[in-house]
Amino acid sequence: MVKFCVVGGGIAGLVAAHNLSLNPQANVVLLEATNRFGGWIQTKTRANSSKYEEGPRTMRVAGQNGERCLSLIDDIAISSQLKPVTRTHPSAKKRFIAQNGELMAMPTSLKSFLTHPKFLKWSKALLKERWLTTCRVNPAQDETVYNFFNRRFGKEIAELVSDPLCRGISASDCRSLSVQSMFPTLQNYELDYGSVSKGVRKDDPGKYFATESALNERANEERWSMLSFSEGMEQLPQALLNVLIDKENVEVYDNAAVHRIRVKEPNVSVEYNDQTIYCDHVISALPTHVLSEVIEHNELSEELACIDYVDVALVSIEFKDVKLEMEGFGCLIPSSEDPAVLGITFDSCIFPEFSTTEYPSTRLSVMLGGQWFREHFGDIRTCDQDVIIKKSLAAVKQYLKISDVPSNLEVSLLEKCIPHYTVGHRYRVDKFNRIITDERLKLTLVGAGYLGAGVADCITKAIDATEPLHHKVNDAHFSIW
């Protein structure tokens, strides 16, 4: 048998271990440093039975990534626990952006665009972009998200769209983020069609679920946009963990803090606590800054340490007997409005079934800090939570007109929770892979620190990265015979 050691029990590590365990000739060891699996995906339940997410609250199911995630959900037998949100649901159709202290609905359909107050101004920008073929970039070059949007659509759209969008996705500044790593599809539209708008028109968003399966057919028919589970997002990693624990060719260990990884033959090994695992291959699902401290390879360690992460404060708020006057997924706050507040999600609109049945309520989550955390709140380990609470309640009052005292409120401080893909990030990831290939290191990298920080990205990238390792298993198996 070929022995694999998967280090890190977040969603990427769990998926990597699961994919490898499908081969009966593979022996898989999964190590997690803490006493729980799932990484940043964590669902909490209050005393009144309402639920809130400390990490991702949904998983998007568009495109091939979504199709493959649904296949995984089917494989681990939790499709009956799905809580899908269709494209016609208000939380899928309506999103808001703050401007001058008020919320402005963003167009999400042709009809909403045609009736939008900024229709004429934005139409001119889109028409200009359609024929702006002289500014095509070299595919080998990278640029910031802000520069890309400003170059293609103008300053207003760059500041009103790309700025809050990047704050909502990565809690980072679009003026430092890489368009090649954050929005490769938009850059490819420009390179392939000469225009983003032309690329959008020629792309076929209807072909979301090509695989013929009952779950994909249902997703097609009902036009799913995103989903969660009956017990919240943490049900996904928990189901994966349960499947792994039941497998004879898998060993799972928690409270197993790794302090050294060797990936050069003949000493491929992982040391944790006072144990050493000798294996044929290591799959790291550790954050890059953690891996850089434990891997025994100077060049890789130095490069991995160059990837920054941002800190986020998440304030989950419940208001008793308060009705939110608007429906939608939530609102994003541009840095020009308030750099400290990233956005607010309307949790009770997205999943009303997660609210308490004891009384009518509104549930919200306010995201704060990100790349601006230290400037406004100081060190995340010593910051004053009262300042964070006051800032979040002020944002709710300002933009949602709710000034009631919350019936429940929880603050979660998420240190280094989102990787910051700066310009040139993809080149750095390519360099990791070149080093691994050229030196024949027994190492595979998975997780949010590389290419794609969303739940669906982490799942599909973990499958893609571990799929070639099945050939290693099969070759070793057949060589015995």
N, C-alpha and C positions, 0 to 999 in steps of 0.2 A: 504494500500500500504506500501511497505518497502522502506525506504528512504536511499539512498546511497549518500555519499559526496566524490567526486573524486577531489583530490588536486593535481594540476599540469597539465598544458595544453600542454605538449609535446606529442610526438607520442604515448607513452605508456598510458598517461592519456586519450587522445582522444579515443584510441582503447578500453580501459577499460570502459569508459563512453558509447561508442557505443554498446559494447557487452551487458552491463547491460540494456541499453535502449530497447533492442529487446524484453524484457519481459514487456508487457503492465501493469503488476502489480508493476513495479518498478518505483520509483520516483528518478531521478538522478540529482544531483547538481554538476556542474563542475566549479572549481575555478582556475583561472590563475593569477599569481601575476603581470604580465606585460600587455602591451596593444596589444600583439599579441600571437597567438597560434602556436604550431609547435616546440617549443624548439629549438634545434640546427639545425633543418632542415629549411634552409632559402635560397631562391633563389633571387638573385638581377639582375636587368636589367639595362644595361648602356644606355646612351643617343643614342648610335648607334644601339640599340636593341639587342646587344649580351647579353648572360646570363652567370652568374657565380654563383657557389654554395658557401655559407659561411660554410656549414656543409657537410653532406654526399652527394655525387654527384650521387650515384647509389644505387640500392637495389638488392642484389643477390637473385635469384629465384631457386636455386638448393635445392633438397631435400624436405622433408615435410614442412619445414618452408616456402619455396617458394610457394608451392602448397596452403598453407593456406593464405598466403599474396595475392595471385591471387584471391582466393575466396572472401577475404575482398574487394579487388578492384572491383570485379564484383558486390558485394552487394551494394556498394556505387555509382555504375553506372559511373565509370570513365575509364572503360576498353578501350573505344574508344580513350582516351587520352594517352595511353601507348606509350613509345618509347623504344622498346626492343633492346637489343644487343645480337646477336646470337653467338654461340660458334665458328663459323667460322670467325667472325669479328676480324680484327687485334688487337683491344683493349681487346678482350677476349683470344686471342691466344698468344700475345707477351707481356712479362714483362721483365724488365731489372733490373740488380743490378750493382751498381758501384763497381769497383775494380781497385785500382791503378790509379785513376783519369779518367778511361774510363768506358763505359757501356758494360756489358756482358749480352747477352740474356739468359734467363733461359729456360730450356726445358719445354715445356707444352704438348708434345706428344711423343710417342715412336720414331717417325722419328726424331724429333728435339733432342731427347736424344741421339740417336745412332750417330748423326753427331756432337754432342757437343764437344768442345775441351777438356772438363773434363770427357768425357765418360768413359775412362778406370779407372781413379781414383775413380769416383763416383760409377761405377759398382762394384768395389771391396768392397766399403763401404756398398752398398746395399746387396751384397751377404753375407757379414759378418753379417749384421744385421738380415738377414733372419734366420740364425741359432743361433743367440745370445739369447738362451732361458734361460740361467743361471742367467740373470740379471733382471728377472721379479720382479716388485715391488709389495709390499702388496697393495691391492686395497684401504686400509684405509689410505695409506700414500700419501703425496703430495711432489712434488719437483719442482724446477724451470724449465722453458722451456729449458734453456740452458743445464742444467744437463741432461735432458731427451734426447735431440738431441745428445749431446756429448756422452752419454752412449750408445745410439743406433747406431749412424752413424759416430761418430768421431768428432774431433775438427774442421776440415775445414768446414764440412757441418753445424755444430752448429753455427760457426761464419759467414758463408756466406749465410746461409738460415734463421736460427731461429732469428738471431740478426736483420737483416733488416725487416723480416716479422713482428716481434713484434713491431718494430718502426713504420711500416706502419699501422698496425691494431690499436695499443693501444698507440702509441707515448711513449712507455716505454721500459725499459731494460729487455731483455729476461733472464738476470741473477737474476732478482727479481720477475718476473711474474710466476704465478702458471700454470703448464701444465694441472692440473686437471680442472681449470676454463677456460683457454684459448683454449686448444685443447683436450677436453675430449674424442673425437673420437679416436685420436692417442693413448692415454693411454688405451682406451678400446680395441683397436686392439692388443696391447701388452698383456693385461690381458686375452683376449679371445682366441687369436691365437698364442701367444708367440712371435709375430713379427709384426711390423707395415706393412712391405711389404706384408706379408701373408694376413693380414687383408684387405689391399687395394685390393688385387687380389680377395678375396672372397666376398667383399662388391659389391653390384650391383648399380653403379651410374646411370644406365639407367632407374631405376624405380623412376623417379623424380616426375611425376605427375600421381598419381593413380586415383584421382577423375575424374569421367566422367563429364566434363563440356566443353563447347565450348572454353573457354579461356585456360583451361589446355591442351586440345587437340591441340590448336594452338601453345602453348608453346612447346609441345612435338614435333610437326611436324617441327617447325622452329628452335628447339634446342636453346631456350633462355638461356643466361648466366646471364644477369643482365638487369635492366631497369631503366628508369626515365619516365617523363611525358612531354607532349608537352609544358608546361609552367615551367618545372623544378620540382625538388623534392618537393618543397613546395606545389605543387598542391595536394599532397596526404593528408597532415594534413588539408589543407583548405577545401577539399571536405568532410572530416570527420566532421569538424566544421559546415559546411553548413547543413549536414544531421542532426546533433544534434540540431541546432538552430530551425529547422523546426518541431521537435518532441514535442508533447504536454506534455510528461512525463519527459522532460529534461529542466533544467534551466542552463544557461551559463553566467558566470560573468568574465570579465577581470578586470585588475587593482585591484585584490582582494588578497592582500598580507596576507597570513595566519600567525598568531603569536602564536596560541596555538591549539594543538590537544589533545583531551582526548579520550581514546579508552577503558576505563573500564566502565562497566555498574554500575549504571544507568545513568551516566553523559557522554554519548558518544556525543561529540560535536566538532565543528570546529569554531574557532574565527578568523575573518578576518576584517580588518579595524575597524569599530565600530559595526560589526554585529556578531551574534552567530547563527550557524546552529546546531540544534539538530537532530541527525540522528540515524539510526540503525547500520550503518557500515561505516567505512572510508577506502577508497582506496588511498594510497599515491603513487603518481608518482613523488614526489619531489626527487632531488638529496639527497643522504644519509646525506651529511654534512648539508643540509638545514633542513631535517626532524629531525636530532639530536637536533637542536636548538629549535624546536617548540613542539615536542612530550612530553607529560607529563608522562614520564616513565623513571626513572633514568638509569636502566640497559640497556634498548634499546638505550637510548640516548648516553650512553658511548660507546657501541659497534658500533653504526652507525657512530660515529665520527672517528672511527679507519680506515675507508675506505678512502684512499687518492685519489685525482684526479690530473690530470696533465693539464698544460696550453699549448696552441698551438697558434702559429702565422700562419695565412694563408695569403699568398700573391698571389692574382689573377692578372695575367699579360697577356696583349694582345700585340702582335707585328704585326704592319701593314706591308703588303707586304713581309712577311717572311714565308718561307715554312719549316716545320719541316722535317728533313731528314730521320727520322725513324717513324714507326708506332707502336702503342702499347698502353697499358693502362697507362704506366708510368714507373718510375724507383724508386727504393728504395736505400737509402744511408746507408750502415752499419756504426755503431758507430766508427769503426776503420778508416773510411774515413774522416768523419766530424760529430761529435756528435750533432752539432747544427742544421744540415739540415736532416730532416727525409726522404724526398722524393719529387718527382715531378710527377704530373699527367698530361697526354697529353690530355687536355680537348677537344681540337678541333678535335682530332682523335676519342675520345669516342662518342661525340655528335656533329658532324659538323653542324647540323641544328641549334645549339645555337650560332653560329658565326654570325657576322654582314654580311649583304649582300652588304654593301657599298664598301667594298674592301676585297681582300684576306688577311687572317690573321691566326696567330697561337695563340691559347689560352692555357695557362699553369696555374697550381696552385702549389706553393711551400709550403710545410709544414715544420715548424721549431719549435724547442724548445722541447715540451713534458717534459719528466722527466729531460731533460737537460736545460730547459728554464732559470731558475734562474742563473745557472752557466754561461751562455753565454749572456743573455740579461737583467738580473736583475729582479726586481719585474714587473709583467705584467702590473700593474696599472700605473707605472711611467717609463717604459722602453722607450728607444730612438728608434722610428720607423725607423729612417734613417739607423741605424745599421742593423735592420732586412731587410730592402730593399736592402742594399748593399750586405748582405750575400746571399740573394735569387738570385739576379742578377749574383753574382759571381758563384753560383752553376749552373745556367742556362748556363753561358758562359763556365764553366769547362766541364760539362757533355753533353750539347746539342749543343755546339759551336755556340751559338747565343749571339752576343755582341751588337746588335742594341738597340737603345733607345726605350723603350716601348711606344706604343700609348695610352695605358690605364694601370693603376696599382692601386690596392686597397689592403690595409692591414686590416685584421680582427684579433683582439686580442680576443681569445676564452678562457676565464678564467675558470679553473676547468671544462673542457668540456668532458674529458674521464676518467672513473674510472680506477684505477690502481689495478688490481687483483693480489695481492701478494700471496705468498705461504700460504696456509691455508684459502684462501678466501671462499672456499665452506663450510668449517667448520663454519665460522662466519655466513654465510647465513643460514645454518642449525640451528644454535643457535637462530637466529632471529625467525625462524619458530617454534622452540620448545617453546620459551618464549610465543609467540602468542597463540600457542595451549594449553600449560599448564595453562596459566592464562586466557584463553578464551577471549582474547582481540578482540575487534571488529575492526580488522585492517587487510588489505591486502596490500602487498608490490609489486609494479611493477616498471619497469624502468631499465635503463642501469647499475645502481649501484650494481645489484645482480648477475645474471647469463646470460651474453650475452649483449654486448653493441651495436651490429649492428642493423640496422633498422628492418630487418626481425626478429631478436631475440626479440627485444622489443615488436613487434606486437604479435608474437605467445605467448610469456610469459605472456603478458597482457590478452590475451584471456584465456589461461590456468588458470591463477590465479583468474579470475572473473567468470569462468564457474561454480564452485561449489556454488557461491552465488545465482545462479538461484534457487537452491533447497531451500535456505532460503526464497526467494520470494514466491515460490510455496507452501511451507509448511505454511507460514503465510496466504496466500490467501485461501487455502482450510480449514484452521482451523476456519476461519470466518463462513464457511458454515457448 
